[in-house]
Amino acid sequence: MLTINLFNGLVYGALLIVMCSGLALIYGLRRVVNFAHGSLYMMGAYLGYTIAVNSNFWVALVAAPAVMALFGVLLDRYGFRLLQDRDPLTVVLVTFGLLLVIEDMVQTIWGKSNLSVAAPQALAFTVDLVGTPVPAYRIGVIVVGLCVAIGLTMWLRFSKIGLFVRAASTDPVTTSMQGVNTDLLSAGVVGLGTALAGLAGVVAAPFLSLSPSMSADVIIDSFVVVVIGGLGSLAGAFIAAMLLGMVQAIGAVYLPDTAVLLPFVFMVAVLIWKPSGFAGSRT
């Protein structure tokens, strides 16, 4: 039982890495706390469902994030760019309103019934893990999380655009004065962050039930990860996602009655120890 729960915690941590990477990127560059990020994850899952039903899962894995990336660019142009200099309460209200709009749109198009997506045939088998059979698809989820973490790290560290992103997240005014089009850069980053939320939704669809309430199930954990990792820090978010997955897995075994509270207890403990989060700065 413990082995299975630890493995599931690893799977959930990998899913949170994909989900929270986009949230951290958007906050790091636009300084917008996007409460609608969970609904973007849900929207990606439903788009993936529709594409998978009419084609196959692998097409959905590429097409749904691409559609979400386009949606993210439009969202930045007509939403986040206007909210960047507004007070935090206004940002919270607008993004929360966007969450409600997307949830209503999903219910109108796909209905309120729970839906499911079949795992791809190539991963529809089990693998022996220390004497315990585990679904190969869930190992694939871990691989996707690792690929996203490594890919984003390499992109930010070694590419020219990654250098611009890091510079703009630190000082957008000076970066703009150096000739970098920060609005275009921010649109691309928000598009990438939205695509990652959509990718997380597609990846989660074969092992989590699709419902209009699924955004609420993941957005709280996502914000816990981003806060304890350090606002805007990808490295901190990666570490926090895996730790939170393990905390929930162990809690499900030893503290089942209070497992729902463990993410918040974990967040409080980390913030008491280090108020800026794992990789955040006090400034």
N, C-alpha and C positions, 0 to 999 in steps of 0.2 A: 504493500500500500504506500509506504513512504517513497519507494523508488518511483512508482507511477506518479505520485503527486509532485515530486521534485522535477520529474521530466515535464509534466504539464506546466509547472512553474517556469521552467526554461522556455517552453513554447510560448507561454503568455508574455514572458519578458521579451522574447524576440519580436512578438507582434507589437508590443508597446514601443520597442525601438523604432520600428517603421512608422508607427503612429506619431510618436512624440518628436521624431526628427523634424517633421514638417512644422509642428507647433513651435519648436525651439527656433527653427530658421526664421519663421515669420516674426516672432517676437524680437529676435536678435536684430533684424534689419528694420522692421516697421514700428517696433515698440508698441504693437497692438496685441492685447490679450484677447485671443480669438476664441470666445465661448462657442462659436459655431463649428469648431473643428470636428467635434464629434458627429455633427450632422453631415459634414463632408465625407467622413469615414462611412457613415450609413449610406449616403448617396452613391459612393463608389461601390459599395457592396451590392446595392440594387441594380446599378448599371451593369456590374459584372454578372449578376444573375441573368439579366435579360440577354446579354451578349452570349453567355454560356449556353442558354437554352436554345438560341437561334444559330449558334455556331459551335464553339467548344471552349473549354476552360482556358486553354493557352491563349486563344485570341482575346478572351475577356481580360486576361492578366496584362495584356499590352494595351488594348483599346480603351478600357475603362479609365486607367490612370491618365491616358492621353487626353480624353475628354475632360477629365477633372482638371488637368493642367490648364486647358483653355478657359475653363470656368474660373480658375484661380487668377489668371491674368485679368479677366474682366472684373473679378471681385476686387482686385487691387486697384484697378483704374477707377472704378466707380464707388469704391467703399473704403478700403484701407488707406489709400492715399489721402482721402479727405479726413480720415479719423486720426491721422498720425499726430497732429498737434492738439487734439481735443483732450478734455479732462478725462480721467479714467472712468468715471461714472457714465459718461456719454458713450464711451467705447463699449463698456459692458452692456449697456441697454441696447445699443444697435446690434452688436454681435449676437446677443441673446434673442433679439427679435428675428434676426436672420435664421437662427436655429429653429425657431417656431415656424417660420415660413417654409423652410426646407422640409421639416417634418410633415407639415400639412400637404406639401406637394407630393411627397413620397406616398402618403396615405391615399391621396387622390388618384395617383397613377397606378400604384401596386396594391392598394387595399391594406387592411389591418391584419390580415392573416399571416401567420409565420410561414416563411419560405425557406427552402434549403437548396444548396448546390452540391451536386455529387463531386467527390474528389476525382481528379483525372485518373484515367485507367492506368497510366504509367506508374502511379504512386498508390494504387489500390491494393497494397499488400502490407504485411506486418514484418517488423524486424525484431530479432531477439536482443533485448537489452538487459544484461545481467540476469538472464533466466526469465525475463518478463517480456511478452510480445507487445510492441508498441506500433502504432500506425506509421507507415513510411511517410505519409503526407505531413504529419506533424514534425518529422525530422526535416522535411522540406521547408516548413515555416521557419525553423531555426536557421537553416541555410540562407533563406531570404533575408532574415534579420541581420545576419553576419555580413552578407553582401552589401546591404544598405549602409551598415555602419562603416565598413571598410571603404566602400565607394565614396561616401560623403567625406570621410576623413582625407582620403587621397585627393579628392577634388578641391577641398578647401585649402589643403596644405601645399599642393604642387601645381595647381593650375593658375593661370593669370586671372580668370574670372573669380576663382576662389580667393585670391589675394584681394581683389576689389571688394568682395563680399565681406571679408574680415575687416578691411579698412573702413567700409561704409557702416558696419555695425558698431565700430568704435567711435568714428567721427565723420558723420555723413557730410557735413559742411565742407571740411577740409578735403575730403575725397572728391566732392563735386568740383571744388576749385582746382583740383589737379586734372580735370578734364573727363572724369568718369560720369556718365549719365546715370545718376543714382535712381531716378524714377524708372528707367528701363531695367536697371539691375534689380530693383525691388520687385517689379512686375514679374521678372523671371524667377526670383526666389519664392515669391508667393505662389506662382504657378507650380514650382517644384514641390513646395510644401503641401499644396492641395493635391498634387498628383500622388505624393507619398501617403496622404490620408486615404485617397481612393485605392491605392495599392494595398494598404492594410485591410480595407474593407473586402476587397476581392480575395485576399489570402485567407481572411477569417471566415468567409462564407461557407466553405466545405465542412467546417467543424463547429461553427456557432450558428444558431438560428437567426435568420433575418427577420427583423420586426421593426416597426417605426420607433420603438423605444430603445433600440440597440445603441443609439448615440449616448444616452444617459449612462449606460453600463460601462462605457470606456472613457468618457471625457473626464470623470472624477479622477480615475487612476492616472490619466494622462497629465492632468494638472499637478497631481502629487509628484509625479516623476519630474516634471519640468521645474517645480519649485525646489525640491530637494537636490536636484542635479545642479541647480544654479540657473537663474533665468537667462535664456539665450545661449546656454552652453550645450553644445552637442555631446562633448565627451562626458559631461556630468549626467546628461539625460541617458546615455548608453549605460553607464554604471547604475544609475538609479532604477532604470527599467528592469535590469536583470535582478537586482536586489529585491525590488518590490515583488517580482514574480516568485522569487524564492520564499519571501516572507509570507505571501498568500498561500503558497503550496504547503509550507510547514504548518501554518495556522489552520489550514483545512484539516490536517491530521490531528493536531494536538489541542487546538482551541476552536472547534467547529462552531460553538455558540457565539463566539466573539470575533470570528474571522473577518466579518465585514468592517470591523473597527480597526483592524491591524494597519491598513495603509495610513490612516490618520495618526495612529500611535507612532508608527515608523517616521512619519513626516515631523511630528512634534519632537521626537527624540533627536533627529538629525538637525533640525533647526535650533534646538537648544545647544547642541554641541557646536554647530557651525551655522550661524544665522544666514550666511550668504549661500548655503548649499555646498555640495561637493566641489564644484568647479567655478562657483560664482565669486564675484568680488564685492567688497563692502560698499564700493562706490556705485 
